[in-house]
């Protein structure tokens, strides 16, 4: 009896291990989708993509094999055993699909220059009515983003007042799709608002080594770079740009507001 019970547990653990390996493989494919397509660096940190994905995958990868260990029993008729395993697979697949959908709708879709900073806009902030107001040249909800945009100048004082009031009510300025325009159209405004990297090093002397490392990663000389602050869902970063072309070159986890 003890030998039979021990063998049952060995079989269950083996089944759970196989299920765990399959779950890890599926999670690896999902990770590529999330971190390459939806949350490329630095948005996995700025927009919380890493935490969302880890919660979804950890629950899915752990619970699925645990349920398999619970239901697996070779003494069951094969039809019943396969039915039980199929139910576990369907439940796990549905849970993973729902989790990935949650990650997808929260994904960053645009990095928008707005006056004196960059702001990250997320898909969840753009209801259909807003997406419909985006210019024809801009894909409001890109699948492989985020893309780089800027805000056009206000048409008049009334429009500026409306946007300001909306911002005070919790609706971010960068999410006003009717103001979007290609990033290149704001090149002069970007360069005017940006500050030399040398100023950044003076402001944050304890982080000089880290700043130098980010500068070196661009392959440019420090004097050819400028910076602007960047606001995301959960943190503030700094964007390094080319001081002549306004090209975005690097990101740094430093609050430079």
Backbone bond lengths (Angstrom), bond angles and torsions (degrees), N, CA, C in turn:
res aa  C-N    CA-C-N  psi(-1)  N-CA   C-N-CA  omega(-1)  CA-C   N-CA-C  phi
1 X - - - 1.469 - - 1.529 111.08 -
2 X 1.336 115.24 -45.51 1.462 118.80 179.39 1.516 111.10 -64.72
3 X 1.350 115.92 -38.93 1.467 119.85 179.34 1.525 110.52 -64.21
4 X 1.332 114.97 -42.15 1.470 119.61 179.39 1.525 111.08 -64.04
5 X 1.335 115.92 -41.81 1.475 119.94 178.86 1.521 110.91 -65.02
6 X 1.336 116.04 -41.53 1.463 119.78 178.42 1.524 111.07 -62.52
7 X 1.340 116.28 -40.54 1.466 120.07 179.62 1.526 111.06 -65.25
8 X 1.336 115.71 -38.36 1.465 119.04 177.38 1.523 111.44 -59.90
9 X 1.335 116.42 -42.34 1.460 119.56 179.70 1.527 111.63 -69.58
10 X 1.323 115.95 -35.04 1.472 119.12 176.09 1.521 109.67 -63.13
11 X 1.335 116.96 -43.66 1.465 120.81 178.96 1.531 111.05 -63.67
12 X 1.325 115.70 -40.85 1.459 119.22 -179.74 1.530 111.37 -64.96
13 X 1.329 115.74 -43.21 1.467 119.79 -179.83 1.526 110.40 -65.32
14 X 1.334 116.87 -39.19 1.462 119.59 176.80 1.532 111.20 -61.91
15 X 1.342 115.18 -45.18 1.466 119.39 178.97 1.522 110.72 -61.92
16 X 1.350 115.41 -43.07 1.463 119.06 177.88 1.512 112.06 -63.63
17 X 1.335 116.97 -36.93 1.466 120.77 178.45 1.511 112.31 -65.28
18 X 1.357 115.68 -42.21 1.470 119.48 177.14 1.528 110.15 -62.30
19 X 1.330 115.02 -44.63 1.470 120.03 178.57 1.531 110.26 -61.33
20 X 1.326 116.37 -40.45 1.462 120.49 179.57 1.528 110.91 -62.63
21 X 1.341 117.04 -42.40 1.464 120.39 178.66 1.523 111.99 -62.81
22 X 1.347 115.90 -42.00 1.472 119.56 177.94 1.527 110.26 -64.04
23 X 1.334 115.50 -41.62 1.467 119.92 -179.92 1.522 111.45 -62.98
24 X 1.333 116.73 -39.49 1.462 120.49 177.96 1.521 111.17 -63.91
25 X 1.339 116.52 -40.13 1.469 120.04 179.39 1.527 110.89 -63.66
26 X 1.330 115.64 -43.17 1.471 119.61 177.88 1.526 110.65 -64.91
27 X 1.330 116.93 -39.26 1.462 121.32 178.91 1.528 110.84 -64.18
28 X 1.338 117.13 -35.83 1.466 120.58 178.69 1.524 110.88 -64.71
29 X 1.337 116.03 -41.33 1.474 119.99 177.33 1.529 110.05 -64.55
30 X 1.339 115.98 -41.91 1.467 120.23 178.61 1.523 110.65 -63.78
31 X 1.332 117.18 -35.73 1.466 120.82 179.95 1.523 111.09 -63.85
32 X 1.323 116.36 -39.56 1.471 119.78 177.56 1.530 109.74 -61.88
33 X 1.327 116.46 -44.51 1.461 120.94 179.50 1.526 111.12 -60.26
34 X 1.333 116.06 -45.25 1.462 120.65 -175.30 1.521 111.55 -72.05
35 X 1.345 117.30 -50.61 1.464 120.45 -170.22 1.523 114.22 -88.43
36 X 1.300 118.06 -14.60 1.465 120.47 176.68 1.525 110.89 -98.57
37 X 1.339 115.90 -42.85 1.467 119.74 -174.81 1.526 113.94 -93.40
38 X 1.332 117.14 -45.99 1.462 119.96 -171.71 1.522 114.02 -96.76
39 X 1.319 117.83 -38.11 1.457 121.78 -176.06 1.528 111.32 -128.99
40 X 1.331 118.14 61.00 1.468 118.43 177.19 1.528 110.12 -65.49
41 X 1.307 116.28 160.73 1.470 119.84 178.52 1.521 109.52 -58.79
42 X 1.339 119.04 137.16 1.477 128.58 6.39 1.520 114.28 -97.80
43 X 1.344 117.10 12.59 1.465 119.48 -170.99 1.526 112.87 -70.56
44 X 1.335 117.50 -19.75 1.467 118.22 176.78 1.522 110.78 -63.82
45 X 1.366 116.41 -27.44 1.459 120.46 174.89 1.528 111.95 -91.99
46 X 1.313 116.37 -45.19 1.463 121.39 -175.42 1.526 111.98 -65.50
47 X 1.329 116.47 -40.84 1.462 121.08 -174.61 1.519 113.41 -102.85
48 X 1.323 117.62 7.32 1.454 120.21 175.97 1.508 115.10 74.78
49 X 1.338 118.04 18.88 1.455 120.70 -178.75 1.511 113.57 -62.49
50 X 1.321 116.19 -37.98 1.459 119.73 -178.93 1.530 111.17 -62.42
51 X 1.342 117.01 -47.24 1.459 120.45 -177.72 1.524 111.34 -65.21
52 X 1.346 117.14 -43.55 1.458 120.23 179.09 1.519 111.33 -59.63
53 X 1.325 115.91 -45.81 1.460 120.01 -177.33 1.526 110.88 -66.44
54 X 1.318 117.53 -43.13 1.462 120.26 -178.29 1.523 111.70 -63.42
55 X 1.328 117.03 -38.01 1.467 119.97 177.67 1.523 110.05 -62.91
56 X 1.333 115.57 -47.99 1.465 120.43 -178.19 1.524 110.83 -61.95
57 X 1.325 116.55 -50.66 1.459 120.64 -174.22 1.523 111.88 -70.80
58 X 1.322 117.03 -40.32 1.470 119.34 -179.37 1.521 110.88 -59.85
59 X 1.318 116.69 -47.33 1.465 120.12 179.40 1.519 110.18 -61.97
60 X 1.336 117.02 -45.00 1.460 121.35 -175.98 1.532 111.38 -67.71
61 X 1.324 117.12 -45.79 1.462 121.33 -175.84 1.525 111.65 -69.24
62 X 1.311 117.20 -32.91 1.472 120.20 -177.90 1.521 111.73 -83.94
63 X 1.330 117.65 -46.89 1.457 120.24 -174.40 1.523 112.64 -67.89
64 X 1.330 117.24 -39.33 1.461 120.16 -179.11 1.523 112.55 -56.91
65 X 1.322 118.87 -56.94 1.470 120.50 177.97 1.523 113.28 -60.61
66 X 1.339 117.50 -35.81 1.463 119.43 178.53 1.532 111.37 -63.52
67 X 1.328 116.27 -40.15 1.465 119.55 177.35 1.525 110.07 -66.04
68 X 1.334 116.43 -38.75 1.466 120.12 177.35 1.528 111.03 -60.64
69 X 1.315 116.89 -43.85 1.466 120.68 177.48 1.527 110.43 -59.56
70 X 1.321 116.01 -35.96 1.468 120.00 -177.94 1.532 112.23 -71.07
71 X 1.346 117.07 -42.50 1.472 119.75 -172.55 1.519 113.60 -92.20
72 X 1.350 118.06 -16.79 1.464 119.55 -174.42 1.526 110.25 -72.73
73 X 1.328 114.85 127.06 1.463 121.06 178.09 1.531 107.77 -157.02
74 X 1.324 116.67 116.63 1.469 121.14 -176.90 1.527 112.82 -68.05
75 X 1.330 116.69 -15.44 1.466 118.34 178.81 1.526 111.98 -76.40
76 X 1.319 116.93 -13.62 1.457 119.85 176.51 1.525 110.14 -71.50
77 X 1.317 118.90 150.48 1.467 120.46 171.24 1.536 109.20 -59.01
78 X 1.344 116.12 144.82 1.465 119.45 -176.31 1.531 112.69 -56.38
79 X 1.309 116.02 -38.11 1.473 118.93 -179.74 1.526 110.77 -62.53
80 X 1.324 115.88 -40.85 1.469 119.90 179.65 1.520 110.66 -69.54
81 X 1.347 116.64 -42.31 1.461 120.54 -179.75 1.523 111.42 -62.60
82 X 1.322 116.79 -45.49 1.465 120.08 179.30 1.527 111.36 -65.57
83 X 1.340 115.37 -35.71 1.468 118.09 176.54 1.520 110.91 -62.36
84 X 1.344 115.92 -44.89 1.467 119.91 179.80 1.527 111.21 -61.95
85 X 1.338 116.37 -44.63 1.473 119.73 -179.81 1.521 111.34 -66.30
86 X 1.350 116.18 -35.86 1.467 119.65 178.43 1.524 110.76 -65.09
87 X 1.334 116.07 -39.88 1.469 120.14 178.27 1.521 110.13 -63.18
88 X 1.345 116.32 -42.61 1.469 120.17 177.77 1.533 109.78 -60.38
89 X 1.337 116.78 -44.78 1.467 120.69 -179.92 1.516 112.74 -61.99
90 X 1.327 116.22 -41.86 1.468 120.34 179.53 1.520 110.78 -65.01
91 X 1.338 116.30 -44.52 1.477 120.11 179.38 1.528 110.14 -61.25
92 X 1.326 116.31 -44.51 1.462 120.23 -178.38 1.526 110.84 -66.29
93 X 1.325 116.73 -40.86 1.471 120.14 179.22 1.520 110.95 -64.26
94 X 1.320 116.91 -42.02 1.466 120.46 179.07 1.529 110.73 -64.47
95 X 1.336 116.15 -40.75 1.465 119.85 179.42 1.521 110.60 -64.36
96 X 1.337 116.50 -42.76 1.467 120.00 178.79 1.524 111.05 -65.03
97 X 1.340 116.52 -43.14 1.467 120.36 179.78 1.525 110.98 -61.31
98 X 1.331 116.26 -43.23 1.472 119.50 178.75 1.522 110.40 -64.45
99 X 1.326 116.96 -41.97 1.457 120.17 179.42 1.515 112.27 -63.09
100 X 1.334 116.15 -43.88 1.467 119.81 179.12 1.525 111.00 -66.46
101 X 1.323 116.47 -34.81 1.467 119.32 176.59 1.527 110.34 -63.44
102 X 1.329 116.62 -40.55 1.467 120.70 177.44 1.522 110.73 -61.58
103 X 1.325 116.38 -43.20 1.466 121.12 177.92 1.530 110.12 -64.54
104 X 1.338 116.09 -39.22 1.462 121.42 -177.62 1.525 111.97 -64.65
105 X 1.329 117.32 -46.90 1.466 119.79 -176.36 1.526 111.74 -72.59
106 X 1.330 117.54 -15.70 1.469 120.68 177.82 1.522 111.94 -96.42
107 X 1.331 117.67 3.58 1.470 121.84 -173.39 1.524 112.12 -66.93
108 X 1.340 118.03 151.70 1.465 120.65 172.84 1.524 109.72 -74.50
109 X 1.315 116.57 138.06 1.465 119.94 -178.55 1.533 113.11 -116.55
110 X 1.346 117.14 -24.90 1.468 119.22 -179.25 1.534 110.58 -148.31
111 X 1.317 114.46 146.81 1.464 122.08 167.98 1.523 105.49 -109.62
112 X 1.332 116.12 113.14 1.469 121.24 -169.29 1.524 110.70 -112.95
113 X 1.329 115.78 128.80 1.466 120.56 172.19 1.516 108.16 -82.28
114 X 1.348 115.67 124.36 1.464 119.69 179.81 1.524 110.91 -131.28
115 X 1.297 116.23 85.13 1.463 121.89 172.16 1.505 115.24 81.15
116 X 1.332 117.87 -66.63 1.455 120.32 -177.15 1.525 112.30 -139.34
117 X 1.331 116.60 15.72 1.463 120.64 -176.69 1.523 110.63 -159.22
118 X 1.330 114.95 171.02 1.460 121.78 168.73 1.516 108.11 -106.92
119 X 1.320 116.35 141.81 1.456 121.22 176.80 1.523 109.64 -131.00
120 X 1.323 115.51 142.21 1.458 120.85 179.24 1.528 109.43 -92.97
121 X 1.319 115.94 129.06 1.460 122.13 177.27 1.527 108.15 -106.20
122 X 1.335 116.07 134.79 1.460 121.31 -177.14 1.524 110.84 -110.86
123 X 1.320 115.24 152.52 1.464 120.65 -175.70 1.521 111.90 -58.90
124 X 1.320 117.12 -35.89 1.457 120.48 -177.21 1.522 112.18 -64.78
125 X 1.332 116.97 -19.81 1.464 121.13 -179.47 1.520 112.65 -83.11
126 X 1.335 116.82 -10.85 1.465 120.63 -174.00 1.524 110.50 -108.57
127 X 1.311 116.00 93.79 1.457 120.59 174.83 1.530 108.08 -69.40
128 X 1.346 118.56 160.63 1.470 120.69 -177.39 1.523 114.48 -51.69
129 X 1.345 116.04 -36.72 1.467 118.92 -179.30 1.521 111.23 -62.99
130 X 1.326 116.85 -38.21 1.458 120.72 178.45 1.513 111.23 -71.27
131 X 1.326 116.38 -44.50 1.467 120.20 -179.28 1.517 110.97 -58.54
132 X 1.329 117.00 -33.99 1.467 120.85 -178.90 1.520 112.47 -68.56
133 X 1.333 117.48 -20.82 1.458 121.34 -178.71 1.530 113.47 -85.87
134 X 1.310 117.30 -5.86 1.459 120.50 -178.99 1.528 110.65 -65.76
135 X 1.332 117.75 146.47 1.474 120.36 178.50 1.533 110.76 -58.28
136 X 1.323 117.63 152.27 1.470 121.07 -178.86 1.528 112.97 -59.34
137 X 1.323 116.39 -26.73 1.469 119.94 -177.54 1.530 112.98 -81.17
138 X 1.336 117.33 -6.48 1.467 121.30 -176.45 1.522 110.15 -114.90
139 X 1.300 116.61 128.55 1.468 121.62 173.26 1.526 107.02 -81.77
140 X 1.312 116.96 112.53 1.463 120.73 -173.12 1.525 112.48 -63.66
141 X 1.319 116.95 -39.90 1.465 120.98 -176.99 1.529 110.38 -126.70
142 X 1.311 117.34 73.87 1.464 119.79 -179.84 1.526 111.54 -64.83
143 X 1.314 116.78 145.38 1.457 121.34 178.84 1.520 111.33 -81.39
144 X 1.314 115.52 -30.18 1.467 120.94 -179.15 1.512 108.23 -118.28
145 X 1.277 116.46 79.74 1.459 120.46 -174.38 1.493 111.08 -120.92
146 X 1.308 116.65 -161.30 1.470 126.16 -2.67 1.530 112.22 -84.28
147 X 1.323 114.44 161.64 1.456 120.24 178.33 1.534 109.18 -103.91
148 X 1.329 114.81 165.97 1.467 121.73 -176.40 1.520 109.64 -100.93
149 X 1.360 115.55 124.36 1.462 121.45 -179.16 1.523 109.89 -133.75
150 X 1.326 115.10 175.84 1.468 121.59 172.30 1.525 107.61 -141.98
151 X 1.334 116.18 171.58 1.456 121.15 177.31 1.520 109.76 -103.96
152 X 1.313 116.18 134.63 1.461 120.38 177.09 1.525 109.86 -72.04
153 X 1.336 117.69 161.27 1.474 120.16 175.72 1.533 110.74 -64.07
154 X 1.321 116.24 151.30 1.463 119.87 177.76 1.525 109.61 -66.01
155 X 1.335 116.07 143.88 1.462 120.25 -179.83 1.529 111.70 -70.96
156 X 1.329 115.91 -35.34 1.464 119.65 -179.16 1.526 109.13 -160.61
157 X 1.307 115.99 179.70 1.455 121.17 -178.67 1.524 113.14 -65.43
158 X 1.329 116.16 -32.49 1.461 119.01 -179.73 1.528 111.17 -65.78
159 X 1.311 116.02 -42.32 1.462 119.34 179.08 1.522 110.58 -64.29
160 X 1.323 116.38 -41.50 1.461 120.48 178.44 1.529 110.83 -62.39
161 X 1.321 116.55 -41.95 1.462 120.62 179.74 1.526 111.01 -64.64
162 X 1.336 116.42 -41.23 1.467 120.44 179.22 1.528 111.25 -61.81
163 X 1.323 115.85 -44.22 1.463 120.51 -179.26 1.530 110.55 -66.55
164 X 1.328 115.96 -40.35 1.466 120.43 179.63 1.521 111.15 -64.17
165 X 1.319 116.72 -43.09 1.468 120.60 178.84 1.523 110.92 -64.61
166 X 1.325 116.11 -38.94 1.466 120.20 178.24 1.524 110.82 -64.57
167 X 1.341 115.95 -37.83 1.463 120.11 178.61 1.524 110.75 -64.99
168 X 1.328 116.63 -39.20 1.464 120.99 178.15 1.523 111.48 -66.41
169 X 1.326 115.71 -23.32 1.466 120.61 179.02 1.519 112.20 -89.47
170 X 1.337 116.29 1.39 1.463 119.51 176.92 1.507 115.29 102.35
171 X 1.344 117.78 7.31 1.460 120.76 178.94 1.527 108.22 -100.66
172 X 1.338 119.16 108.27 1.464 121.96 -173.77 1.525 113.23 -57.83
173 X 1.325 114.79 142.48 1.466 120.27 179.22 1.520 110.40 -59.53
174 X 1.334 117.14 -40.93 1.467 120.84 -176.44 1.521 112.78 -64.95
175 X 1.335 117.94 -17.06 1.464 121.10 -179.01 1.520 113.42 -88.42
176 X 1.316 116.86 1.57 1.466 120.36 176.48 1.531 108.79 -77.07
177 X 1.303 115.87 93.08 1.471 121.19 -173.91 1.522 112.85 -61.13
178 X 1.336 117.54 -28.83 1.466 119.91 -179.33 1.530 112.20 -67.93
179 X 1.345 116.74 -14.37 1.464 121.04 179.57 1.529 112.47 -96.26
180 X 1.313 117.97 -6.07 1.461 120.42 -175.16 1.522 112.18 -67.41
181 X 1.309 114.05 146.54 1.458 121.66 173.68 1.526 107.84 -153.65
182 X 1.352 117.75 164.64 1.469 119.75 178.02 1.531 111.08 -57.29
183 X 1.306 116.24 144.38 1.464 121.58 -177.99 1.522 111.88 -57.58
184 X 1.329 116.38 -38.78 1.462 120.95 -175.81 1.525 112.22 -60.34
185 X 1.324 117.83 -26.44 1.459 120.82 -178.02 1.528 112.21 -70.59
186 X 1.320 117.53 -15.70 1.464 120.88 -179.91 1.525 111.26 -107.98
187 X 1.303 117.90 19.19 1.467 121.39 -175.24 1.523 112.20 -53.65
188 X 1.320 117.57 -47.41 1.465 120.32 -177.93 1.530 111.12 -64.13
189 X 1.328 116.84 -40.23 1.464 120.31 179.66 1.532 110.81 -66.76
190 X 1.330 116.17 -37.82 1.469 120.28 178.92 1.517 110.37 -62.69
191 X 1.337 116.11 -47.96 1.459 120.36 -178.21 1.529 111.49 -66.33
192 X 1.314 116.53 -33.30 1.467 119.80 178.42 1.520 111.39 -68.62
193 X 1.330 116.76 -37.31 1.469 120.69 -177.28 1.525 112.39 -80.83
194 X 1.334 117.14 -26.14 1.464 120.80 -175.99 1.525 111.66 -70.68
195 X 1.319 116.04 155.32 1.465 122.62 179.96 1.524 109.37 -122.78
196 X 1.335 116.94 153.12 1.468 120.58 -178.81 1.530 111.83 -62.61
197 X 1.322 115.48 146.73 1.459 120.34 177.19 1.528 110.86 -61.45
198 X 1.319 116.84 -29.07 1.465 119.76 177.54 1.520 111.27 -58.29
199 X 1.343 116.62 -36.90 1.466 120.31 177.52 1.530 110.78 -65.86
200 X 1.319 116.10 -36.55 1.460 120.55 179.08 1.526 110.61 -63.11
201 X 1.310 116.08 -40.28 1.468 120.50 179.97 1.529 111.22 -68.56
202 X 1.318 116.84 -31.27 1.461 119.87 176.91 1.527 111.21 -72.53
203 X 1.327 116.65 -36.41 1.457 121.12 -179.26 1.529 112.11 -71.58
204 X 1.330 115.95 -34.37 1.463 120.45 -174.28 1.527 109.83 -125.32
205 X 1.310 115.56 67.11 1.463 120.62 -177.14 1.527 113.76 -59.27
206 X 1.352 119.39 -37.23 1.473 118.63 178.29 1.529 113.13 -65.08
207 X 1.350 117.22 -20.64 1.468 120.46 -178.61 1.527 113.05 -101.62
208 X 1.337 117.64 15.40 1.461 120.97 -176.19 1.534 111.50 -58.09
209 X 1.317 116.53 -42.13 1.469 119.52 -179.45 1.521 111.02 -61.97
210 X 1.318 116.63 -44.11 1.463 120.78 179.30 1.528 111.01 -66.09
211 X 1.335 116.74 -38.38 1.468 120.37 177.98 1.521 110.20 -64.30
212 X 1.326 116.49 -43.94 1.469 120.38 178.81 1.519 111.19 -60.82
213 X 1.331 116.81 -36.41 1.465 120.20 -179.95 1.528 110.78 -66.76
214 X 1.329 117.21 -41.46 1.467 120.68 178.24 1.524 110.13 -66.32
215 X 1.333 116.36 -41.59 1.472 120.39 177.47 1.527 110.26 -59.94
216 X 1.323 116.46 -44.70 1.466 120.39 -179.95 1.525 111.66 -61.96
217 X 1.336 116.66 -33.84 1.464 119.91 -179.14 1.523 112.74 -66.25
218 X 1.346 116.76 -21.25 1.470 120.40 178.89 1.522 112.11 -80.25
219 X 1.334 117.11 -18.92 1.455 120.29 -176.70 1.514 113.57 75.67
220 X 1.332 116.04 13.62 1.469 120.97 -179.17 1.528 110.12 -112.27
221 X 1.331 115.01 161.84 1.451 120.49 173.55 1.529 109.49 -78.46
222 X 1.333 118.09 145.94 1.473 120.59 -177.89 1.523 113.41 -54.47
223 X 1.340 116.46 -37.38 1.467 119.17 -177.37 1.530 112.66 -69.91
224 X 1.322 117.82 -12.55 1.467 120.62 179.56 1.524 111.87 -95.04
225 X 1.328 116.56 6.46 1.462 120.93 -176.45 1.526 111.80 -119.03
226 X 1.315 114.54 150.88 1.465 122.15 172.87 1.522 107.98 -130.96
227 X 1.323 116.30 173.17 1.460 118.57 -179.21 1.517 111.44 -140.13
228 X 1.322 114.19 156.98 1.464 122.85 174.16 1.524 108.70 -141.11
229 X 1.318 118.22 148.11 1.468 120.10 176.53 1.524 110.90 -72.64
230 X 1.307 115.23 160.43 1.465 121.88 -177.09 1.524 109.35 -140.79
231 X 1.321 116.76 131.06 1.467 120.75 179.20 1.515 109.85 -111.91
232 X 1.334 115.53 134.08 1.448 121.91 178.13 1.508 111.24 -120.75
233 X 1.328 115.84 -165.21 1.455 120.49 -178.47 1.518 112.31 -68.39
234 X 1.321 116.78 -36.97 1.463 119.69 -172.19 1.517 114.59 -130.46
235 X 1.334 118.16 1.08 1.460 118.91 -178.37 1.520 110.47 -161.84
236 X 1.328 115.54 169.73 1.461 122.80 177.03 1.524 108.57 -114.87
237 X 1.310 115.83 135.08 1.461 122.08 -179.21 1.525 109.27 -125.46
238 X 1.323 115.36 -174.61 1.464 122.48 176.55 1.522 108.79 -129.36
239 X 1.322 115.56 137.74 1.466 122.05 179.46 1.522 109.00 -108.88
240 X 1.319 117.06 129.29 1.461 121.85 173.82 1.516 109.02 -96.74
241 X 1.328 115.76 132.38 1.461 120.87 -179.21 1.529 110.05 -128.74
242 X 1.322 115.07 161.41 1.456 120.61 174.21 1.524 108.95 -70.88
243 X 1.311 117.52 129.86 1.463 121.92 -174.63 1.521 113.07 -72.01
244 X 1.335 117.24 -9.00 1.457 120.33 179.66 1.525 112.71 -107.86
245 X 1.332 116.45 -38.95 1.463 120.50 -174.01 1.525 113.66 -106.34
246 X 1.329 117.79 -13.58 1.469 124.01 -176.34 1.528 112.42 70.67
247 X 1.328 116.97 13.95 1.464 120.26 177.89 1.533 109.85 -65.23
248 X 1.313 116.38 133.35 1.474 121.19 176.70 1.523 108.16 -75.59
249 X 1.357 115.70 124.90 1.455 120.11 -173.49 1.524 113.95 -115.09
250 X 1.320 117.95 -35.22 1.464 119.48 -175.43 1.517 110.42 -159.07
251 X 1.342 114.55 163.72 1.450 122.46 178.82 1.518 109.10 -127.77
252 X 1.336 114.96 148.41 1.463 119.41 -179.50 1.520 109.72 -140.00
253 X 1.358 118.16 134.40 1.462 120.84 178.89 1.520 112.77 -74.21
254 X 1.327 114.71 69.65 1.464 121.28 -177.13 1.526 108.95 -137.92
255 X 1.317 117.32 124.70 1.468 121.63 179.49 1.515 109.36 -79.69
256 X 1.331 117.84 102.22 1.461 122.97 -176.58 1.517 112.89 -104.59
257 X 1.327 117.38 16.66 1.473 119.55 178.17 1.538 109.84 -68.73
